[in-house]
């Protein structure tokens, strides 16, 4: 599928980091593949399928509606019953085959850039510090 207009295809993925004390940080990023704009940036210790639904609800409202399709991997949050039920009738769901991150190339490239330009350059004491730096990094 090609994103030939805004809100056609949004890609979502997770990446992980930690504070200087070794506490886990999980980052959910989502972008519109046509505009290449970040439409979601969530930084938490844990992000469940239910939390993904909450964040998608906000992102859809901010964009004036859902995209035609969400593309994602087969992670537990993305195959959750909560997300399946939420998307039913709202937006299509496309799963990339396991072990093929290149099939979700735009979000993987975005995550790589966020990692190089933000995550690798910062060492956080708290989750709040990670949220602030991550939000700044996704706007650049």
Buried (B, 14 or more C-beta within 10 A) or exposed (E): EEBEEBBBBBBBBBBEBBBEEEBEBBBBBBBBBBBEBBBBBBBBEEBBBBBBBBBBEEBBEEBEEBBBBBBBBEBEBBBBEBBEEBBEEBBEBEBBEEEEEEBBEBBBBBBEEBBEBBBEEBEBEEBEBBBBBBBEBBEE
